[in-house]
Amino acid sequence: GVTVAVNGTALPAGSATLFAGESIAIAFDPWSLAITAIIYVITSATSCDEEEGKLAMKEGARLCRSVGTYCSSCLRILGRCVSCITRSTSKCCFNSVLSRIVNEQGRAQIGKDWGSAENPDCSGFTVAQLQSLNFAAMDLTEFYASIVPNMPDVERMRAAGAERLAQYVTDPRQMRPANPPQVGTPSQPVGPTPPATPPTQTPGPRPSPPPINANVSPFGQDPALYTSTFSEEFENGLDTGLWNDTVWYETSNPTKNYTVEDGVLKIWPERDASGRFFNRTIDTDGRYYQTYGYFEIEAKLPVGKGTWPAFWLFNHIGDRRPEIDIMEAYAGGAAPWGFTDANGVAHPQAYAPTVWKGDYEGQLVGSRQYDTGVDLSGGFHKYAVKWEPNKQTFYFDGVEVLTLDVTMPDPMYIMLDLWFGSASGEPDGSTPTGKTNSYEVNYVRAWEFR
């Protein structure tokens, strides 16, 4: 495509002149140049050598730090770059996420830069530099998340930990239901921070005996291994002798956002008189407790950003907070927690079973983000746990999704709730309100081992 014309030789039609002198002219054909450039770009883009493959793997594992971008391949004519064909990004890669984090934050502390894009400085620290680093000031959240497989949400852990710390207070209930089970000093579950001076509550009705149905057995389990201890089918409304309608450190919000109809408990997103979305908890605190056994609900989850439905077991004995979260879902969270439909409404798809041992604040012992692959608001599904003395096995529609070998010896009460926030974000105008968007529970059942 390049032509050199000497002593007045005619140039090809359409040529662009690069240089012209008294007896010589140098020109090129733009069309030939364009075709050559296209072929070069396609060839470069579709090639990948072994080293590039290894780099891609490291980037996927978050082991690399980008330094900068530069033109690494140029189309040159007579030594002059007329078009940049390939732009490359320089990266410094390390052997672990922790090494990358320490290098990134350590360099910022001591003022050590990364060099230029064409000449990156990926060297490590000297002994003196390493000794001068302030490791206590480094944010290692990303590293913590990388060493706990299938963690549901790091921000959720941090927020829950802060809430737990704020809630480790003495029992504010001045009056209790008559003859509650003697299981220790009841206190609060993880949730909104209680007021500094919680209000005194009027004692509720005398606890009802738990309903029992010997004709039902755990889904997918051998019936011969279990005896029914609790079978709430919601056939006669909400038994206020068995269920509370608020978490213990709050008074019940007077705005109605729950009911029982057609044998189903329904809790839905609603704004109270102040215009804010508020949490609703239905639990057996002070009324029914159990240690070990099989616990199961059949439920359909609500849609909407901010919705955070849950089914869990909890107790609070002195300063201890044992907790087994059988199901927590976050429709407004990043995929696979949820997805957004054509109308901009968030739907739940994944959920998390989790165990907090509770001997001290933030003692997470195991969790999993389980992607069901289906819209959990589209129909009813069974969420369950088999709680043994030294093991907890979680099930979704009878299929095992997580097993933890943890000793959890304390009696716990049952909780059903629809809260807002955490990984689901804050509810907004896209969050549907009203009974047609309910956390619907067909039944709550428990069995003990024979």
N, C-alpha and C positions, 0 to 999 in steps of 0.2 A: 503493500500500500504506500511505500515511500518512494518518491521519484527524484532523481538528481538530474537536472538539465544543464548541459554545458554548451557554451558558445551559441546561445539563442535557440536551442532545441525547444520545440513546443511542449508544454506540459499537458497531461491528459485533462480532458474536460472535467470540470467540477472539482479540481484539486485545490487544496488550501495551502498557501505558501508559508513555509516556516522561516526561510531565509532567502534573500535575493542580493546578488552582487553584480559586478560588471560582467563577469563571464560565467557565473554559475547561479543556479536557483535550486532550492530544495523544497519540495512540497510533498503533501500526503493526501490520500484519498479518504475523506471522512467516512464514507460508507464502509470501506475496508476496516478502518480503525474501530468503528462501532461493532461490526461483526466479530472482530478479534476480541474486543473487550467482553462482549456477551459470552463468547465461548470460554474465555478465561474465568469469568465470574462463576458460570455454571459448574465448571470443572472444580474450582476451588470450593464452592459451597457444598458440593456433593461428596467431597473427599474427607476422610477422617482417619488419621493414623492412630496407632496404639496409644501414644502419649496423650492425644486429645481425648480418647476414650477414658483413660484413667482420670484426666482432669475433670471430665463431666461427672464421673462417679464421685469424686471428692466434693465437687460443687453441690451435688445432690445430698451429700451427707453434711453439708454446711461446714466444711473444713477450710474454706478458702476466703480470703479477703481481697476485694478488687482494689487495685492501685490506680489504674487509669487506662485510657484508650488512646491508641495512636495508629497511624497509617503504616501497616507492616508490609503491604504489597502494592506496588505502584506501576502503572503502565508508563514506560519511559520512551521518549523519542529523542535521539541524540543526547542522552544523558539527562534530559529534563523530564520531570514528572508531569504528565499531562492529565492524568486521572488516577485517583486512589481506588484501587480494586478491592483491597481487603483492609478493614479496620480491626485491630486486635485489642483485646483487653488483657492487661497484665494482672496477674493474681499471685498472692502469696498463700500457699496451702500448707496446712499443718497436719500432724498425725492424730489430732483429736479436737473435739469442739472446745474442750477446756483450754488447750494450748492456744487456739485462735482467740478465745475471749481474753486470756491473760495478755497475749501480745497486743491486741487492739487497745485494751484499757490501760495496760502498762506503758505502752509507747506514749499515750496521751499524758500520762502522769509525768514522765521524765522528758517530754519534748522530743522524742525520737521519731522522725518522719519515715515514710515508706519509700522514699526515692521518687523517681519519675516513672512515667508509664513505660518508656523505652528501657529504662535501667532501674527496675524495682530493687529495693533493699529488703530482702526477706531474712536477713540475719537475725539471730537470737539476741538475748541479753548477755552482757558480761556478768561476772559474779557480782561486781560492785553495783551494777544497775539492778540486778535481781534483788539484792539485799535492800535496795532503796524503795522497792515497790510497796505500796499500801494495799495489801490484799483485802483488808477489811472494807475498803471503800469500793471494791469491785462488785458489780451486779452480776451474780451467777445464776439468775433465774433460768436462762436458756439451758445452762448445763444441768441444773436440777431436773428440768423437764426431759432432757435427753436420756437420763439414767433411770427414769421411771416409765416403763413401757405403757403405752396406751393411756397416758394420763388424760383425763377429760378436759381440763383447762387450767393452765397455770394461774391466770388471773383469778379464776374462781377459787383456787387454793389460797392465794394471798388474801383475797377479800374475806373468805370464810375464816381464815386464821385470825384476821383482825377482829372480825365479829365475835369469834369465840373468846378471844382475850377480853373484849369489853364485857362479855356476858358472864364471866366467872365471878359472880356476885353471890351473896347469901340469899336464901330463899325468901322472896317477898310475899309469898302467900301466907297471909295471917290466919286464914280460915280454910279448912279443907273439907272435902266431902266426907260424910260419915264412914268410918271403918274402911279406909283405903288399904290396899295391900301394903304390908310392911316391907318395903324394898329399899329404903334409904331416903335421902332427902331429895324430892323432886326439884328439878330446875329446868332450864331452858334448852331447846334444840338450837342448832345453828340457824341463824336467821337475822332479822332486823335487830339492831341493838336496842335493848330495853331502856326505858327511861331511868334516870338516876334514882328516882323514888317511885317504883311501880305502885299502882293503886291497889288498895285492899279490895279483894274480890269477895262477893257473897257466895257462900257455899252452894253448890249445885245440888241436884236431886241425889238421893241415895243411889250408889252404884247398882246397876242392874246386873243380874247374873248373865254371863256371856251366852249367846245363843249357840246351840250345838246341833249339828245335823250329821248323824251317823251314816247317812246314805250317800254322802259325797266324799270323794277321796282326791288326793293331790293329782293334778293333771300329769300323766306320763310316769307316775310312780306306782309302786306295788302297794295296793290298798292294805294288804295284810301287815304292813310295817307301821301303820299309823292309826291313831285314834283321834277323832274330831274333838277340838277344844273350843273352837270359835268359828261361827258360821253366820256372818252378817249378810243377809240376802236383800236387805232394804225393802222388805215386803210390807212393813207397817210404819213407814216414815222413818225419821231419824230419832232413835232412842236416846233422849237426853240424859238418861240414867247411865248410859254407856259411853256416849260421845260428847266431848266438848267442842265448841265451835270457834275457839280461839287458842292461840298459843298462851302458855301460862302467865307470861309477864306482860300481856296486853289485855285490855278490855275488849269485848267483842264489838267490832264495827257494826253500827246499826243498819248500814246499807245492806240490803239483802242481795247476796250473790251466790246462794246455794239453796238447794231444795232436794227432796226425794220424791220422784214421781215415776209411776210405772215400774217400780222395783229397781230404780237406778238413782244413785247419788250423783247430783250434778253440781259442780262448782265452776263459775264462769268469771271471766274478766269483767270488771265493772269499776266505774269511778264513783267515789263517795261524794259527800256534800261539798268537800273542798276541791273537787275536780281531779283528784289524783287516783291512780290505780292503787289498790290496797291488797294486802295478803290475807288469805283465808286458810285456816288450819282446822281440820277435823281430826281429833285424836282421842285416845283412851287414857290420857294422863290421869293418874289417881284412881282409875276405874278398872283397867284390865292390864295385866302384865304376864309375860311368859318367858321362860328360859328354854332355849333349844326347840327344835321342831321344824315344821314346814309351814311357810307363810306364802299366801298367793292372793293376787287380785286379778280380775279381768277388767280391763279399762280401755277407753278410747281417749286420746289426748287432744287438747285444744290447739288451735292455730294462733299465730300472731307473734310479732316481735315482742320480746320481753317475757313471754309466758314461761313458767318454770314449774311444771307439775312434778310431784314426787310421791313416792310410797316408801316409808322407812320405819325402822325400829330404833328406839332411842331411850336413854335413861340418864340420870344425873345423880350420882351418889357422892355426896360431899363435893369435892372438887373434880370428880371424874365424870367424863362424858362419853360413855360407850355409844357407838352409833353404827348401824348397818343400813346403808342406803340401797334399797332393792331396785329402785328406778328413779332417775332424775333426767328430765329431758329439757332441751333448750332449742326451741323452734327457731329463734332468732340468731342462733350461733352460726359460725362459719361451717361450711360443708365439711364432714357429712352430718353435723348436728341437725341442720335443716336445709330447706331449699325454698325459693320464692316462686310463687305461681305467677300466672300472667297478669293477675290483678295486684301484684306487689305484696301479697300476704305470705308470711313465713309459715312453713309446715315442718313438723318434727319428723326426723328420719332415724336418728341415732339416739341412744340413751346411755347412761352410765350407772352400773352397780359399783358401790364403793364401800370400804370399811375403814372407819376411824376407831382405833382402839380406845382412845380417850383417857389414857393414864396421865397425859399432859396435853397442853394446847397444841393443836395442829399435828397430832400423831396419826398421819395417814399410813395405812399398812398395805393398801392395795386398791386398784381401780381399773376399769376398762371402759373406753369409749366403744360401744358396740353399734356398728352400722347395720341396721336391720334390712336396709335396701327397700323398705316400703314406707308409705306415708302413714305414720302412726295415728294421724287424725282421721284416717279413712275407714277404720273399723276397730273392733275390739281385739285385744291381745292379752295374753297371760304373762304376768311378771311375778317371779317367785324366787325364794331362797330356801335352801335346806341348810338349817343352822345346826351344826353338830358341835360338841364340846371343843374340838380342836380344828374345825374346818367349816367353811361356808361355801356352798355351791349355788350359783345363780343360774336361773333359767329364763328363756324367752320362748313362749309357746311350747314348753316342754323340752327345748333344746338347751343343753348346757353352754353357757357363754363365758363363765369365769369361775375358777376355784381358787380359794385362798386358804392356806393352812395357818389359821390364827386362833388363839384361845380367847373366846369371848364369853365369860361365865356369868355375866350379870343379867337379871331379868330386865326386859324392856317392854315399853308400851308401843302401840301401833299409831302411826301418823299418816294421814292423807292431806296433802295441801296443794294449793295453787298460789305460788308466790311469783314475784317478778324481779328480773334483773339477772345478775351473775353472767354466765356465758351467753345468755339469751338477749342481753342488752336491755335498754329501757323501753317500756311500751310507748307507743305513740299513736298518731292518728290512723296508722295502718292496722292497728291491733283491734280485731273485731270484739265488741262487747255484747253482753246479753246471753241468755240461756241457750241460744242456738249454737254457741261456741263454748261448750262446756268440757271440762275434765269429767268424764262420765265413768262411774265405777259400778259394775254389775254386782260384784260381791267382794267381800273380804273374808278370807278363811284361814284358819290355822289348825295344825294338828300337832300332837306330841308323838314321840317315838314309843312304840310298844316294847 
